[in-house]
Amino acid sequence: MKTFKRKLGILAIFKGSIEEATFNEKSYYTRISLIGQKLGIRIFVFSPRHVNFASKTITGFRLVNGNWEKELFRFPVLIYDRFFRGPYVKKNNHILQEMQNNADLTFLGRGLSGKWQVHQMLSQSADLNPLLPPTELFTVQSFIEKLETNGSLLIKPLAGTHGNGVVRIQKRNSQDGQTKYELTGRTLHNKPFRLVLPSQKQTIKKVNRLTKKKEYLIQPFLQLATKEGFPFDIRILVQKNGQGKWQTTGKAVRIGNKKSITSNLHGGGMATALHPFLEDHYPQEICSHIIDTLDHIATTLPPFLEKKHGRLVELGIDAGVDPEGNVWIIEVNSRPGRDVFRHIKDRQAIATSIKQPVHYARYLLEEHIGG
C-alpha cells in the first residue's frame, strides 16, 4: 500500500468495470498526472465504489511509465471532484455524501448543488443580480401565466448539463387564425426535437410529461443569437492558481445550429475565438461594453459565489449576449470542460486549464494542509 503523503485523488466516472482503467477524461488525467509528477504530487484516479471507509483506503489507478496501473492507497489529503452529476448520482449518492462529510478528506472544491441554488446565491449580489435572467421554479400555474403574458419562455432542468432537457415554448398564430404552440429543444437524453401542438391544454400535458421526473426552472426566452439566427454563448473559464487566487484562464464563443436553441458542443455546436466574433457582430463601442462586462463577471462572480457556497477550485461561466449587447449570466458549472479551447486551438488556455488544479493542490498542501 502506498503511504506517500502528497497525494491527490481524482474522483471520476468509470465507463465500465472499476477493475480496469475505463474512466472518462483519460487524456486529461494523463496530463494532470505528468504535471503532478514534476511537482512531487502522486495522483490517482478512482470511482466512489473504490472507497473503503473502514480501512480508510482507496483502490485507484496511477500513471506509471505511460500506463494506468491499479494500486491500493491510503486516503489522500486532497480530492479533485470530476464526478459529473446526473444518472450516476442515485446509486453513488450515499458514498459521495459520506466522502464529503469525512474529516480525513478535503475537496479542492465542492460541487455546486444546482441551477436554482446558484441563482439564489448570485441574486444576493448587487453587481451580479442585474445580469441574471428572471428565474423561478416551475409550476403549471406559473408556466401558463408566463406563456400567455410573454408569448414565449424557456424551461430547463435544475440539474441538467450540456443543454439536455432545455425547451423553448412559443405561441404561434397560424394562417387560419388559430393559436398553436411550438416546442423546440432537447430531451434529457440530448435528442433534438421540434413539436407543434394545437392547444394550450395539449401543450400543458406535454410539458407535464417533460417535467415529470425532474425539477425545472422557468425563464424568459432571451434572443441570444446572431442576426443570422445562430444561437451562441460565451464560456469563461476561471480557476484558482498556485497562490490560491482566482484567475481567468480563457474565454471562447460556442455557436449552435440554427435549428437548436442552445450552443453546447455536446449538442453539435462549434467554437470560435471571442474578439473576432464580437467584432463581426457588434459595433466597436458595444464590443468594448461586452468585454468589460465579461471581465467584471470573471472577477466578481467567483469570490462572491465561493463566499456563499464554500470552497471552489474552478468554474465554467456561460454568458449570453442579446442583439442590443446586454450580457446575461446563463449558467455556472463547477466541473467545467476544456474542449472549447481545443476547438479554437488556444494552446495557452489549454495548458493553463490543465495545470491550475494541480498547482492549487500544491498550494493547499504546502500552505494550508501540510504535507
GUMAR-242865 format. One record per residue (C-alpha): residue number from 1; chain; x, y, z. Coordinates in pm, whole numbers, plus 50000, padded with zeros to 5 digits. Example, Ala and Ser with C-alpha at 12.3 -4.5 7.8 and 13.67 -1.06 7.14 Angstrom:
% GUMAR-242865
    nr   kette      c1      c2      c3
     1       A   51230   49550   50780
     2       A   51367   49894   50714
This chain:
% GUMAR-242865
    nr   kette      c1      c2      c3
     1       A   50000   50000   50000
     2       A   50129   50344   49905
     3       A   50180   50578   50203
     4       A   50317   50875   50005
     5       A   50160   51179   50177
     6       A   50144   51426   49892
     7       A   49858   51256   49711
     8       A   49572   51392   49506
     9       A   49283   51159   49430
    10       A   49068   51236   49126
    11       A   48706   51130   49174
    12       A   48596   51021   48826
    13       A   48323   50840   48634
    14       A   48414   50491   48513
    15       A   48252   50377   48187
    16       A   48297   50005   48255
    17       A   48439   49780   48522
    18       A   48607   49953   48813
    19       A   48866   49677   48795
    20       A   49003   49836   48480
    21       A   49109   50191   48388
    22       A   48788   50267   48199
    23       A   48733   50621   48330
    24       A   48625   50922   48128
    25       A   48862   51214   48052
    26       A   49163   50981   48045
    27       A   49380   51213   47835
    28       A   49310   51499   48077
    29       A   49405   51291   48379
    30       A   49718   51170   48200
    31       A   49838   51527   48154
    32       A   49744   51618   48512
    33       A   49939   51318   48640
    34       A   50251   51419   48446
    35       A   50232   51768   48597
    36       A   50185   51613   48940
    37       A   50497   51402   48896
    38       A   50702   51716   48828
    39       A   50558   51885   49138
    40       A   50608   51584   49366
    41       A   50237   51505   49395
    42       A   50121   51149   49341
    43       A   49792   51146   49153
    44       A   49548   50859   49115
    45       A   49200   50821   48967
    46       A   48915   50637   49139
    47       A   48541   50575   49147
    48       A   48317   50621   49455
    49       A   48285   50243   49453
    50       A   48662   50217   49512
    51       A   48638   50377   49860
    52       A   48670   50169   50176
    53       A   48579   50386   50472
    54       A   48650   50113   50731
    55       A   49016   50078   50631
    56       A   49050   50436   50506
    57       A   49181   50310   50175
    58       A   49101   50365   49810
    59       A   49177   50137   49518
    60       A   49279   50365   49234
    61       A   49473   50384   48909
    62       A   49806   50565   48886
    63       A   50002   50654   48573
    64       A   50327   50454   48568
    65       A   50555   50482   48263
    66       A   50261   50578   48043
    67       A   50029   50301   48167
    68       A   49749   50313   48422
    69       A   49818   50062   48700
    70       A   49586   49962   48983
    71       A   49712   50023   49337
    72       A   49580   50047   49691
    73       A   49621   50389   49854
    74       A   49556   50529   50196
    75       A   49313   50819   50193
    76       A   49464   51115   50008
    77       A   49470   51453   50180
    78       A   49303   51611   49878
    79       A   49034   51508   49630
    80       A   48963   51669   49292
    81       A   48596   51607   49218
    82       A   48531   51536   48848
    83       A   48238   51306   48917
    84       A   47975   51470   48697
    85       A   47629   51455   48849
    86       A   47335   51310   48662
    87       A   47229   50947   48624
    88       A   47530   50836   48831
    89       A   47425   51017   49147
    90       A   47144   50795   49275
    91       A   47348   50477   49300
    92       A   47650   50661   49445
    93       A   47493   50946   49642
    94       A   47537   50785   49984
    95       A   47909   50733   49916
    96       A   47955   51087   49788
    97       A   47783   51228   50096
    98       A   47997   51016   50328
    99       A   48313   51132   50148
   100       A   48217   51498   50180
   101       A   48142   51457   50549
   102       A   48462   51263   50623
   103       A   48708   51466   50832
   104       A   49004   51285   50671
   105       A   48915   51405   50319
   106       A   48943   51758   50182
   107       A   48797   51852   49844
   108       A   48977   52104   49624
   109       A   48629   52244   49568
   110       A   48277   52133   49649
   111       A   48044   52091   49355
   112       A   47760   52337   49309
   113       A   47426   52187   49401
   114       A   47204   52309   49116
   115       A   47093   52597   48894
   116       A   46825   52723   49133
   117       A   47058   52728   49432
   118       A   47325   52909   49228
   119       A   47069   53163   49106
   120       A   46955   53232   49461
   121       A   47312   53290   49578
   122       A   47411   53514   49287
   123       A   47091   53716   49315
   124       A   47217   53842   49652
   125       A   47495   54032   49476
   126       A   47408   54389   49381
   127       A   47665   54365   49098
   128       A   47551   54032   48955
   129       A   47175   54032   49011
   130       A   47102   54269   48715
   131       A   47283   54022   48486
   132       A   47062   53725   48584
   133       A   46757   53636   48373
   134       A   46435   53641   48582
   135       A   46409   53285   48712
   136       A   46160   53086   48916
   137       A   46079   52726   48995
   138       A   45842   52556   48751
   139       A   45478   52523   48842
   140       A   45195   52465   48597
   141       A   45019   52785   48705
   142       A   45331   52998   48662
   143       A   45403   52831   48329
   144       A   45056   52919   48196
   145       A   45074   53279   48321
   146       A   45423   53345   48181
   147       A   45346   53185   47845
   148       A   45021   53374   47793
   149       A   45174   53704   47906
   150       A   45506   53686   47720
   151       A   45426   53455   47431
   152       A   45742   53252   47485
   153       A   45951   53110   47766
   154       A   46228   52863   47844
   155       A   46221   52568   48080
   156       A   46536   52389   48195
   157       A   46606   52114   48450
   158       A   46772   52218   48775
   159       A   47043   51955   48738
   160       A   47076   51932   48360
   161       A   47404   51956   48166
   162       A   47505   52011   47802
   163       A   47166   52166   47720
   164       A   46983   51841   47794
   165       A   46617   51898   47878
   166       A   46614   52268   47779
   167       A   46294   52352   47590
   168       A   46159   52673   47437
   169       A   45780   52709   47418
   170       A   45634   52975   47186
   171       A   45282   53079   47096
   172       A   45228   53090   46721
   173       A   44937   53236   46528
   174       A   44863   53022   46224
   175       A   44719   53144   45894
   176       A   44373   53022   45991
   177       A   44378   53244   46299
   178       A   44427   52957   46543
   179       A   44684   52976   46820
   180       A   44937   52695   46817
   181       A   45227   52616   47045
   182       A   45576   52530   46923
   183       A   45813   52333   47147
   184       A   46180   52325   47047
   185       A   46468   52181   47243
   186       A   46646   51869   47359
   187       A   46529   51569   47554
   188       A   46703   51466   47873
   189       A   46897   51224   47651
   190       A   47023   51513   47432
   191       A   46798   51434   47135
   192       A   46680   51745   46947
   193       A   46310   51778   46880
   194       A   46050   52023   46746
   195       A   45681   51981   46807
   196       A   45378   52195   46721
   197       A   45064   52144   46931
   198       A   44719   52283   46852
   199       A   44607   52386   47201
   200       A   44720   52512   47538
   201       A   44573   52201   47700
   202       A   44787   51965   47492
   203       A   45091   52185   47548
   204       A   45048   52170   47924
   205       A   45002   51794   47904
   206       A   45326   51758   47705
   207       A   45521   51990   47936
   208       A   45394   51799   48238
   209       A   45533   51480   48085
   210       A   45866   51650   48014
   211       A   45899   51781   48370
   212       A   45750   51478   48547
   213       A   46071   51321   48676
   214       A   46280   51635   48739
   215       A   46253   51978   48891
   216       A   46256   52257   48631
   217       A   46311   52631   48614
   218       A   46118   52887   48412
   219       A   46296   53177   48243
   220       A   46204   53423   47969
   221       A   46332   53320   47629
   222       A   46611   53566   47553
   223       A   46726   53631   47198
   224       A   47084   53511   47244
   225       A   47165   53453   46879
   226       A   47335   53620   46586
   227       A   47131   53818   46332
   228       A   47151   53509   46111
   229       A   46977   53304   46379
   230       A   47270   53102   46519
   231       A   47246   53065   46899
   232       A   47571   53138   47082
   233       A   47713   53182   47428
   234       A   48047   53271   47577
   235       A   48234   53030   47802
   236       A   48459   53189   48064
   237       A   48689   52950   48250
   238       A   48813   53079   48586
   239       A   49041   52876   48814
   240       A   49238   52901   49134
   241       A   49611   52934   49066
   242       A   49922   52826   49256
   243       A   49880   53116   49500
   244       A   49518   53030   49578
   245       A   49389   53329   49381
   246       A   49118   53332   49115
   247       A   49246   53378   48761
   248       A   49076   53386   48420
   249       A   49214   53103   48208
   250       A   49033   53186   47887
   251       A   48718   53287   47703
   252       A   48564   53143   47386
   253       A   48239   53152   47190
   254       A   48023   52845   47133
   255       A   47788   52859   46835
   256       A   47493   52625   46789
   257       A   47300   52502   46489
   258       A   47022   52726   46355
   259       A   46768   52457   46443
   260       A   46892   52443   46803
   261       A   46819   52678   47092
   262       A   47146   52602   47273
   263       A   47510   52621   47169
   264       A   47668   52338   47369
   265       A   47945   52148   47193
   266       A   47780   51822   47304
   267       A   47474   51927   47105
   268       A   47671   51965   46782
   269       A   47793   52322   46831
   270       A   48121   52472   46717
   271       A   48363   52715   46882
   272       A   48544   53029   46776
   273       A   48767   53299   46926
   274       A   48588   53571   47123
   275       A   48723   53902   46992
   276       A   48690   53837   46616
   277       A   48338   53703   46670
   278       A   48225   54011   46861
   279       A   48383   54245   46607
   280       A   48192   54068   46329
   281       A   47856   54100   46504
   282       A   47858   54422   46711
   283       A   47973   54785   46672
   284       A   48304   54871   46840
   285       A   48153   55055   47138
   286       A   47920   54763   47212
   287       A   48211   54517   47178
   288       A   48400   54716   47441
   289       A   48097   54710   47671
   290       A   48057   54333   47629
   291       A   48427   54267   47702
   292       A   48420   54492   48009
   293       A   48109   54316   48140
   294       A   48260   53971   48084
   295       A   48575   54076   48269
   296       A   48361   54214   48551
   297       A   48175   53883   48578
   298       A   48502   53686   48574
   299       A   48648   53885   48863
   300       A   48330   53939   49069
   301       A   48137   53614   49045
   302       A   48391   53351   49167
   303       A   48480   53508   49505
   304       A   48119   53605   49573
   305       A   47986   53259   49491
   306       A   48264   53095   49692
   307       A   48176   53309   49993
   308       A   47816   53188   49976
   309       A   47878   52826   49875
   310       A   48212   52720   50019
   311       A   48548   52634   49863
   312       A   48561   52614   49485
   313       A   48853   52528   49257
   314       A   48729   52626   48909
   315       A   48416   52749   48736
   316       A   48283   52749   48384
   317       A   48068   53060   48349
   318       A   47835   53072   48048
   319       A   47722   53417   47939
   320       A   47476   53514   47668
   321       A   47460   53838   47471
   322       A   47140   53975   47320
   323       A   47116   54185   47000
   324       A   47149   54510   47199
   325       A   47474   54392   47359
   326       A   47328   54319   47704
   327       A   47521   54041   47878
   328       A   47337   53772   48077
   329       A   47474   53510   48315
   330       A   47320   53189   48183
   331       A   47484   52915   48386
   332       A   47771   52839   48624
   333       A   47935   52495   48629
   334       A   48176   52376   48898
   335       A   48305   52083   48687
   336       A   48381   52265   48362
   337       A   48511   52104   48046
   338       A   48804   52236   47842
   339       A   48717   52122   47491
   340       A   48621   52471   47377
   341       A   48986   52583   47392
   342       A   49099   52281   47196
   343       A   48844   52367   46928
   344       A   48980   52720   46889
   345       A   49342   52599   46919
   346       A   49418   52824   47218
   347       A   49727   52639   47339
   348       A   49793   52873   47628
   349       A   49441   52834   47767
   350       A   49461   52455   47723
   351       A   49792   52431   47909
   352       A   49680   52666   48187
   353       A   49346   52490   48231
   354       A   49524   52160   48292
   355       A   49799   52279   48526
   356       A   49594   52507   48752
   357       A   49414   52239   48960
   358       A   49747   52068   49036
   359       A   49921   52395   49125
   360       A   49629   52485   49350
   361       A   49652   52142   49512
   362       A   50022   52203   49583
   363       A   49932   52542   49733
   364       A   49682   52380   49970
   365       A   49924   52102   50064
   366       A   50210   52339   50138
   367       A   50032   52644   50278
   368       A   49717   52522   50446
   369       A   49707   52148   50494
   370       A   50067   52041   50515
   371       A   50217   51751   50368
